[in-house]
Amino acid sequence: MTPPPPLVPAYIVREHVEVFCPWCGTIHIHGTAPGGRTSHCLIGREYTLAPTLAPMPEELRRAAATNRRRLSNYLDRGGEYTPILPDLDGIQYDANDGGVQHA
């Protein structure tokens, strides 16, 4: 049986939400309606949005910027890519274990 898509925090910004992707570790933008989405990255897996009124933590923005550079290098040169996925306030991002786990 396939596990359900991970539930990820969706940080509301004006008319859209920003999501820290548990698969590639970068930020994706989606519409504000809660529910399932397919990630915009090459990995292309699904996750479920959990909208929150909180701003995206700076730690996630810094990790996303680092992952964007690392992913670009991976696409240019090949090899293996494992994103930096921080543990942040009880939300543990783990791409190797099906996405996001809530502590």
Number of C-alpha atoms within 10 A of each C-alpha: 3 4 6 10 17 22 18 23 21 28 23 20 15 7 8 14 24 21 24 24 28 29 25 26 27 26 21 16 17 19 14 18 12 13 11 15 15 13 22 16 14 9 10 12 18 20 23 18 24 18 18 13 11 11 11 18 12 9 11 21 15 12 18 23 14 15 21 17 11 16 20 12 13 14 12 9 9 10 8 9 14 14 23 19 23 16 16 13 9 9 14 16 25 18 19 11 11 17 21 23 17 13 9
